[in-house]
Amino acid sequence: MDVGLALSIVLVFIFLLIIGGFPLSYIFGFAALSILAMVGTVDFRMVMPSAMKLLLSYALLALPMYILVGTLMSAGVLSSRLVEWINAVLGRGKSILGATAVLFCTIFGAISGSGLSAVAAVGKILIPQAEQYAYDREYMAGVIACSSLIAMLIPPSLPMILFGVTAEINVAMCFLAAAVPGLIVTSFYLVITFFLTRKVSSVSRPPRTERRPMEILRSTKRASTGLVLPVIILGGIYGGFFTPTEAAGVAVIWILFDGFVIHREFIPKFTDSLLEAGKLIGSIGVLLFFLFTFSQALIWIRVPQTIQSFVLATVTTKTGFLVMASIIIFFLGMVIEGSAVVILVAILLLPAATAYGINPYHFAAVAIVNTGVGNLTPPVAPILYFAATVGDARVSFFPPSKYIKTVVTYLLFGHLPVLILVMFIPALSLFLPNLWIAIM
C-alpha cells in the first residue's frame, strides 16, 4: 500500500481511538504495527531495536530521576519553605500570592522540570492560604495551572530531554534554548497578576509577623537547601562537572540528604513518594516505548522525508513554515498528551525545519512553548484538569467559569505573545546556546 494512504488511515484510527478514550500507549503500539503491516516493506523486528535504543539511552535516564525529584519535593516541606521564602522576599502586596505561584513554578522548574509536579507542590500550599485572604479559589487554581507551564521551559526541562533524545541533539543546549523564553513568560505572568489583583477590593494583604529584614533572613536560612539545588543542577551541567543525567542523580541525593539528615521530614512519607514516582515512571516508560516504536516505524518507511518534500513544495518561506508548524503543534497538543507531541514533532517536523535553515534548538524552543499551550487546551489538557482537581475548581466552558477565564487570560496575554516572539526572534532562544558555545 502507498505510504501516504497508509499514514492517512492510521492517523484516522489514532484520532478515533483517542476520542474513544483508549490508553495512548496501546494506541501508538497498534499504530506502529498497523502502518508497517499496510506498507509491507519493513519488518517489525527491524524497528524494535531502534526504539529500545532510544528508550535505554543514557540521556533519557534523567527523566525518571527528575520525576523522582518532583515527587520528593511535593512530599516533603521543602516546597513550603520555598513558598515562605518567596513570600518574605516579595513583601505584602495584594498580588503577592499570585506572584508567589508564578515564581515558585520558575524555581521548581529549575529543580525538577515538571509541570504536573509543580501544580501538586504549590497547589496544596498556596490555595488554602489564598482563601484566607479572600482570593478567589478558581482564580488561584488558574494562575497555578498556567504558571506550571514555566516549569516545562526552565532548565532542566523534561520535554526538552525528550526532544533532545528523540532528535539526537545536545540536551544541555536544548535546556538553554528554552531558558530565556521561560523567563519572559515569568515576567509577563507577573505583570498580568499585578493588574488582575490590584483593583479587587476583597483581596486583603497577608499580615506581617516580624520586621521584613529578619523575616527574609529567617526564611532564607530555612529554604537554603532548596535554593541551592538549581545552582547545583545548572552550575554542575554548564560548569562541565556533570551531564544532565548525572545532575538529576545529584539532585535526588541532595533532596534525600535534606529530608533524612538535615530536616528529617521524609520518614513518614518516603515510601509513598517512591510508590507515586514508580507509578508515574512506569506509565511514562510504557508510553515512551510505544511512541518510540511508532516514530521509528515512520522513519523506516521515510515519512519524515515525505513530509519534508511536501512542505518544501507547498510553503516557500521560513516564516510560513514556522506558522504552519505552530498550528500543527497546537492542534496535536489538543488531542495528544504533551510527551507524545514532543516526540512526534521531533521526528516529523524537525527535518523539514532544518531544510528551511531553521536552527534545531530554535525550533525546539518554538515546539516546547507551543506544547505548553496544548497542555491547557481541551479535550486532553492534562494540566488544565489536574490543576482543577487540586484546586477544587469548576471546569465550565459555556458559560466560562472563573477558572477557565483566568487560564484564557494568562494564555492570551502571557504565553501566546512569547510564542510569537520566539518564532520571529530566533536570538531569544539562541542567545544562551551561542554564548555557551563561545565560552566553551
C-alpha positions, 0 to 999 in steps of 0.5 A: 500500500502507498505510504501516504494512504497508509499514514492517512488511515492510521492517523484516522484510527489514532484520532478515533481511538483517542476520542474513544478514550483508549490508553495512548500507549496501546494506541501508538503500539497498534499504530506502529504495527498497523502502518508497517503491516499496510506498507509491507516493506519493513519488518517489525523486528527491524524497528524494535531495536531502534526504539529500545535504543532510544528508550535505554539511552543514557540521556533519557535516564534523567527523566525518571530521576527528575520525576523522582525529584518532583515527587520528593519535593511535593512530599516533603516541606521543602516546597513550603519553605520555598513558598515562605521564602518567596513570600518574605522576599516579595513583601505584602502586596495584594498580588503577592500570592499570585506572584508567589505561584508564578515564581515558585513554578520558575524555581521548581522548574529549575529543580525538577522540570515538571509541570504536573509536579509543580501544580501538586507542590504549590497547589496544596500550599498556596490555595488554602492560604489564598482563601484566607485572604479572600482570593478567589479559589478558581482564580488561584487554581488558574494562575497555578495551572498556567504558571506550571507551564514555566516549569516545562521551559526552565532548565532542566526541562523534561520535554526538552530531554525528550526532544533532545533524545528523540532528535539526537541533539545536545540536551544541555543546549536544548535546556538553554534554548528554552531558558530565556523564553521561560523567563519572559513568560515569568515576567509577563505572568507577573505583570498580568497578576499585578493588574488582575489583583490590584483593583479587587477590593476583597483581596486583603494583604497577608499580615506581617509577623516580624520586621521584613529584614529578619523575616527574609533572613529567617526564611532564607536560612530555612529554604537554603537547601532548596535554593541551592539545588538549581545552582547545583543542577545548572552550575554542575551541567554548564560548569562541565562537572556533570551531564544532565543525567548525572545532575538529576542523580545529584539532585535526588541525593541532595533532596534525600540528604535534606529530608533524612539528615538535615530536616528529617521530614521524609520518614513518614512519607518516603515510601509513598513518594517512591510508590507515586514516582514508580507509578508515574515512571512506569506509565511514562516508560510504557508510553515512551516505548510505544511512541518510540516504536511508532516514530521509528516505524515512520522513519523506516518507511521515510515519512519524515522525508515525505513530509519534508518534500511536501512542505518544501513544495507547498510553503516557500518561506521560513516564516510560513513554515514556522506558522504552519508548524505552530498550528500543527503543534497546537492542534496535536497538543489538543488531542495528544498528551504533551510527551507524545507531541514532543516526540512526534514533532521531533521526528516529523517536523524537525527535518523539514525545519532544518531544510528551511535553515531553521536552527534545531534548538530554535525550533525546539524552543518554538515546539516546547512553548507551543506544547505548553499551550496544548497542555491547557487546551481541551479535550486532553489538557492534562494540566488544565484538569489536574490543576482543577482537581487540586484546586477544587475548581469548576471546569465550565466552558459555556458559560466560562467559569472563573477558572477557565477565564483566568487560564484564557487570560494568562494564555492570551496575554502571557504565553501566546505573545512569547510564542510569537516572539520566539518564532520571529526572534530566533536570538531569544532562544539562541542567545544562551546556546551561542554564548555557551558555545563561545565560552566553551 
